Amino acid sequence: MEADLRFGAELRRLRQNAGMTLDDVCREVKYSKGHLSKVERGDKKPSMPLARACDALFETGGRLAGLVGPPGKSPGRPRRARRDVLATGVGSFLATMVVSEGAAPSPPGGAAPPALVFRDQLDHMRRLGQNNDPVTVIPPLRAQTVALTALASHSTGRDRAELLLLAARSAEFTGWMAQEAGDVPSALNWTAEAVELAQAGGDRHLKDYALVRQALVTFYDGRAQETIALAERARRSAAPPRVRGLAAQREAQGHALAGDEKACLQALDRARGLLVDDGTVDGAPVLGPSNLPDPVAMVTGWCLYDLGRHRQAAEVFERECARLPRHAVRTRARYGLRGALAHAASGEVERSCQQARELLGLVDQAPSATIRADVRRLDRELGRFRSHPAVRELRPSLAHALGSGR
């Protein structure tokens, strides 16, 4: 209650200093006058979307969002568990797999090199991951990592290094699928295993990409400063430009969460300068998203939404989502629903519902814990317009998408 009162008092002060009435603010942020009046009096808890919209309106640099705090975060929530996952259980992975698998069979004469076969298989797994439940993709990915490591233990020289690096990429993608399945500790554990495998194969930079992956966890948890710190460490490393560019994108998202628009836009500029190649190194599988024609543009839309620039965000998502390949089901659902969220926040209710209606079915096809987080946000955002016919019509589909989560 005390925090709500502080927020309301600060909002009233900003509004009055700007010479604006409640009606003026309502027109800009698309909330009702009665709702804003209750927020100003401290009778109603402010939401993070409202705080960010008001931060953008009054150009406060995230001050109001800071008074609300990270969304969905309970006091005293333990943070140590995720760090402990990275600090334990890593050393035994290689030895356990090699011992349990025994000697790996040699490929028959004339067959394709094992590394090439497994590279094709990993590409296939990545395509499957776009269109299927991540829980069904994890077992074959795990088996592939085991097989690659076993083969590497009976190989030498360049063959051994190539197999270990492929095993590392397989483990890294397994971690992403685990996060999509909602198992964050397992995701971090697999990322740590990927780092060890990469180092054994001579790649000293996957550990820097692991920081980008950890920053994604803190980002979805609403922890802006941790996201910025992790991403900044990766960006300042000696990693290839692709990794540092992905780190700069994540850093921009952290600054957007914190309400620092200037730092966010600077980080996006750095990302665009670094992400100039196709992301491949010596034929290795690409790190990070591979279905975005312009990753920085899409992340810009995400940042604009978190900065309270909802209408601008909706325009970016609209443009960039039209360029996504049809086969990238999970990517289309993720960014399309983000666009629907931006439309709802800017008061374009019918457009939001129309877009969401077209995409919610994809959540069934390719379930995702991170996408469900945005579906929950969309459900809350549209709750402000619950009497609107389009919202009433969409409610059963939203409930089904939320109820289908594990």
C-alpha positions in Angstrom: 0.0 0.0 0.0 2.8 2.4 0.9 4.5 1.7 -2.5 1.1 2.4 -4.3 0.8 5.7 -2.5 4.3 6.7 -3.5 3.5 5.8 -7.1 0.2 7.8 -7.1 1.8 10.8 -5.6 4.6 10.8 -8.1 2.2 10.3 -11.0 0.1 13.2 -9.8 3.2 15.4 -9.4 4.4 14.6 -12.9 1.0 15.3 -14.4 0.5 18.6 -12.6 4.0 19.8 -13.5 3.3 19.0 -17.1 0.1 21.0 -16.9 -2.1 18.0 -17.8 -5.5 16.9 -16.6 -6.5 13.3 -15.9 -8.4 13.4 -19.2 -5.2 14.5 -21.0 -3.2 11.6 -19.6 -6.0 9.1 -20.3 -6.0 10.0 -24.0 -2.3 9.4 -24.1 -1.9 6.1 -22.2 -5.3 4.6 -23.0 -6.5 4.0 -19.4 -9.8 5.2 -18.1 -10.1 8.3 -16.0 -11.6 6.4 -13.1 -8.7 3.9 -13.2 -6.0 6.7 -13.2 -7.8 8.6 -10.5 -7.7 5.5 -8.2 -4.0 4.9 -9.0 -3.2 8.5 -8.1 -5.0 8.2 -4.8 -3.3 4.9 -4.0 -6.6 3.0 -4.0 -5.5 0.8 -7.0 -2.2 -0.9 -7.6 -0.5 0.4 -10.7 0.5 -2.1 -13.4 3.9 -2.3 -15.1 2.4 -1.5 -18.5 0.8 1.7 -17.1 4.0 2.7 -15.3 6.0 2.3 -18.5 3.4 4.2 -20.6 3.5 7.1 -18.1 7.4 7.0 -18.0 7.3 7.3 -21.8 4.8 10.1 -21.6 6.6 12.2 -19.0 10.1 11.1 -20.1 11.1 10.0 -16.6 13.8 7.5 -17.5 11.9 4.6 -15.8 11.3 6.3 -12.5 7.6 5.1 -12.2 8.4 1.6 -13.4 11.0 1.5 -10.6 8.3 2.3 -8.1 6.3 -0.7 -9.3 9.2 -3.2 -9.3 9.7 -6.3 -11.5 6.3 -7.9 -12.5 5.4 -11.1 -10.9 8.3 -11.2 -8.5 7.6 -12.2 -4.9 9.6 -10.8 -2.0 12.4 -12.9 -0.8 12.3 -15.1 -3.9 15.5 -17.2 -3.8 18.0 -16.3 -6.6 20.9 -18.5 -5.5 19.5 -21.7 -6.9 20.2 -20.7 -10.5 23.8 -19.8 -9.7 24.2 -23.0 -7.8 23.2 -25.0 -10.9 26.1 -23.5 -12.8 28.5 -24.2 -10.0 27.7 -27.9 -9.5 27.4 -31.1 -11.4 29.3 -29.9 -14.5 32.6 -31.8 -14.1 31.1 -35.3 -14.2 29.2 -34.8 -17.5 31.8 -35.8 -20.0 33.2 -38.8 -18.1 29.7 -40.2 -17.2 28.6 -40.1 -20.8 31.7 -41.7 -22.2 31.8 -44.5 -19.7 28.1 -45.2 -20.0 28.2 -45.3 -23.8 31.4 -47.3 -24.3 33.3 -47.4 -27.5 31.5 -45.7 -30.4 31.3 -47.6 -33.7 33.4 -46.4 -36.6 31.5 -45.2 -39.6 31.4 -47.6 -42.5 33.7 -47.1 -45.5 32.5 -44.5 -47.9 29.9 -43.0 -45.5 29.6 -39.3 -44.8 31.9 -38.0 -42.0 30.1 -38.3 -38.6 30.4 -34.6 -38.0 28.6 -33.8 -41.2 25.8 -36.3 -40.4 25.3 -34.9 -36.9 25.4 -31.3 -38.2 22.5 -32.1 -40.5 20.7 -33.8 -37.6 21.2 -30.8 -35.4 19.7 -28.5 -38.1 16.8 -30.9 -38.3 16.3 -30.7 -34.5 16.3 -26.9 -34.7 13.5 -27.0 -37.3 11.6 -29.5 -35.2 12.0 -27.2 -32.2 10.2 -24.4 -34.2 7.1 -26.6 -34.8 6.8 -29.0 -31.9 6.5 -29.2 -28.1 10.0 -28.7 -26.7 9.5 -31.7 -24.3 9.4 -34.0 -27.3 12.6 -32.5 -28.8 14.7 -32.7 -25.7 15.2 -36.6 -25.6 16.7 -36.9 -29.1 18.8 -33.8 -28.5 20.1 -35.4 -25.3 20.9 -38.7 -27.2 22.7 -36.8 -29.9 24.9 -35.0 -27.4 25.7 -38.4 -25.8 26.5 -39.9 -29.2 28.7 -37.0 -30.3 30.7 -37.0 -27.0 31.2 -40.8 -27.2 32.5 -40.5 -30.8 34.8 -37.7 -29.8 36.3 -39.8 -27.0 37.5 -42.3 -29.7 38.7 -39.7 -32.2 41.7 -37.5 -32.4 42.8 -34.2 -33.9 40.4 -32.2 -36.0 37.7 -34.9 -36.0 37.6 -34.9 -32.2 37.4 -31.1 -32.0 34.6 -31.0 -34.6 32.6 -33.6 -32.7 33.0 -31.9 -29.4 31.9 -28.5 -30.8 28.8 -30.1 -32.4 28.1 -31.7 -29.0 28.4 -28.3 -27.4 25.9 -26.7 -29.9 23.6 -29.6 -29.3 23.8 -29.1 -25.5 23.2 -25.4 -25.9 20.1 -25.9 -28.0 18.9 -28.5 -25.5 19.2 -25.8 -22.9 17.0 -23.5 -25.0 14.4 -26.2 -25.4 14.4 -26.8 -21.6 13.8 -23.1 -21.0 10.9 -23.2 -23.5 9.5 -26.1 -21.6 9.6 -24.0 -18.4 12.5 -25.8 -16.7 15.0 -23.0 -16.0 17.4 -24.9 -13.8 17.8 -27.6 -16.4 18.3 -24.9 -19.1 21.1 -23.3 -17.1 22.7 -26.7 -16.4 22.7 -27.7 -20.1 24.2 -24.3 -21.0 27.0 -25.0 -18.5 27.5 -28.4 -20.0 27.7 -26.8 -23.5 30.5 -24.5 -22.3 32.6 -27.4 -21.0 32.1 -29.3 -24.2 33.1 -26.3 -26.3 36.2 -25.7 -24.2 37.2 -29.3 -24.6 36.9 -28.8 -28.4 38.9 -25.6 -28.4 36.1 -23.0 -28.5 36.8 -20.5 -25.7 34.0 -18.2 -26.6 30.8 -20.2 -26.0 31.2 -19.2 -22.3 30.6 -15.7 -23.4 27.4 -16.7 -25.2 26.4 -18.5 -22.1 26.3 -15.1 -20.4 23.8 -14.0 -23.0 21.7 -17.0 -22.3 21.8 -16.4 -18.6 20.8 -12.8 -19.3 17.7 -14.0 -21.1 16.7 -15.8 -17.9 17.1 -12.7 -15.8 15.3 -10.6 -18.5 12.2 -12.8 -18.4 12.4 -12.7 -14.6 12.2 -8.9 -14.7 15.7 -8.3 -13.3 16.9 -5.4 -15.4 20.2 -4.6 -13.7 21.4 -8.3 -13.7 20.4 -8.6 -17.4 22.5 -5.5 -18.2 25.5 -6.7 -16.2 25.6 -10.2 -17.7 25.1 -8.9 -21.3 27.7 -6.2 -20.8 30.3 -8.8 -19.7 29.6 -10.8 -22.9 29.7 -7.7 -25.1 33.1 -6.6 -23.7 34.6 -10.0 -24.2 36.9 -11.2 -27.0 34.1 -13.3 -28.5 33.3 -13.1 -32.2 31.1 -10.2 -33.4 28.0 -12.4 -33.6 28.1 -13.2 -29.9 28.9 -9.6 -28.9 26.1 -8.4 -31.1 23.6 -10.7 -29.4 24.9 -9.5 -26.1 24.3 -5.9 -27.1 20.7 -6.8 -28.0 20.2 -8.3 -24.6 21.8 -5.3 -23.0 19.4 -3.0 -24.9 16.5 -5.1 -23.5 17.8 -4.7 -20.0 18.0 -1.0 -20.4 14.5 -0.9 -21.8 13.3 -2.8 -18.7 15.0 -0.2 -16.5 13.4 2.6 -18.5 16.7 4.0 -19.8 15.8 4.9 -23.4 19.1 6.6 -24.3 21.2 3.6 -23.1 18.8 1.2 -24.8 19.1 2.9 -28.2 22.9 3.1 -27.9 23.0 -0.6 -27.3 20.8 -1.3 -30.3 23.2 0.8 -32.5 26.1 -1.3 -31.2 24.2 -4.5 -31.9 23.4 -3.5 -35.5 27.1 -2.7 -36.1 28.2 -6.1 -34.8 25.5 -8.3 -36.4 26.6 -7.8 -40.0 27.4 -11.4 -40.9 25.3 -14.6 -41.1 26.5 -15.8 -37.7 28.4 -18.8 -38.9 32.0 -19.6 -38.1 33.8 -22.3 -40.1 30.5 -23.9 -41.0 29.4 -24.2 -37.4 25.6 -24.0 -36.6 24.5 -20.4 -36.0 24.2 -19.2 -32.5 21.0 -17.4 -31.5 17.9 -16.8 -33.6 18.1 -18.0 -37.2 14.7 -17.0 -38.5 14.7 -13.3 -38.1 15.5 -11.3 -41.3 16.5 -8.3 -39.1 17.0 -9.4 -35.5 17.9 -5.8 -34.3 14.7 -4.4 -35.8 12.6 -7.1 -34.0 14.4 -6.5 -30.7 13.8 -2.8 -31.2 10.1 -3.4 -31.2 10.4 -5.4 -28.0 12.4 -2.6 -26.4 9.9 0.1 -27.5 7.1 -1.8 -25.8 9.0 -2.1 -22.6 9.8 1.6 -22.8 6.1 2.4 -23.0 6.3 3.4 -26.7 3.4 1.1 -27.5 2.2 2.5 -30.8 5.7 2.6 -32.2 6.4 -0.9 -31.0 3.2 -2.2 -32.7 4.3 -0.6 -36.0 7.7 -2.3 -35.8 6.2 -5.7 -35.0 3.7 -5.4 -37.8 6.4 -4.7 -40.3 8.9 -7.3 -39.2 6.4 -10.1 -38.5 5.3 -9.9 -42.2 8.9 -10.9 -43.1 9.0 -14.1 -41.0 9.1 -17.5 -42.8 5.9 -19.5 -42.5 7.7 -22.6 -41.2 9.0 -20.7 -38.1 5.9 -21.3 -36.0 7.3 -20.5 -32.6 9.0 -17.3 -33.8 5.8 -16.2 -35.5 3.8 -16.8 -32.3 6.4 -15.1 -30.1 6.7 -11.8 -32.0 3.2 -11.8 -33.4 1.7 -12.0 -29.9 4.2 -9.3 -28.8 2.7 -7.2 -31.5 -0.9 -8.0 -30.3 0.2 -6.9 -26.8 1.6 -3.6 -28.2 -1.7 -3.0 -30.1 -3.7 -3.6 -26.9 -1.5 -1.3 -24.8 -2.0 1.5 -27.4 -5.8 1.1 -27.3 -6.1 -0.7 -30.7 -8.3 -3.4 -29.2 -9.9 -4.9 -32.3 -6.5 -5.1 -34.1 -5.0 -6.8 -31.1 -7.7 -9.4 -30.8 -7.7 -10.1 -34.5 -3.9 -10.7 -34.5 -4.1 -12.8 -31.3 -6.9 -14.9 -32.7 -4.7 -15.8 -35.7 -1.7 -16.8 -33.5 -3.1 -18.4 -30.4 -3.5 -21.7 -32.2 0.3 -21.8 -32.8 0.8 -21.9 -29.1 -0.8 -25.3 -29.1 1.3 -26.5 -31.9 4.6 -25.3 -30.4 4.1 -24.7 -26.7 6.5 -22.3 -25.0 6.9 -21.1 -21.4 8.3 -17.8 -22.5 5.4 -17.2 -25.0 2.9 -18.1 -22.4 4.3 -15.3 -20.3 3.3 -12.9 -23.0 -0.1 -14.5 -23.4 -0.7 -13.8 -19.7 0.4 -10.2 -20.2 -2.0 -9.9 -23.2 -4.8 -11.4 -21.1 -4.2 -8.8 -18.4 -3.9 -5.9 -20.9 -7.2 -6.9 -22.6 -8.8 -7.2 -19.2 -9.0 -3.4 -19.2 -11.5 -3.7 -22.2 -13.4 -6.7 -21.0 -16.7 -5.4 -22.2 -15.5 -4.9 -25.7 -17.1 -7.5 -28.0 -13.8 -8.5 -29.6 -12.3 -9.2 -26.2 -15.3 -11.2 -25.0 -15.0 -13.3 -28.2 -11.2 -13.9 -27.7 -11.5 -14.8 -24.0 -12.0 -18.6 -24.5 -9.0 -18.8 -26.8 -6.8 -16.9 -24.3 -8.0 -19.2 -21.5 -7.3 -22.3 -23.5 -3.8 -21.1 -24.4 -3.0 -20.3 -20.7 -4.6 -23.6 -19.6 -2.5 -25.7 -22.0 0.7 -24.8 -20.2 2.4 -27.3 -18.0 
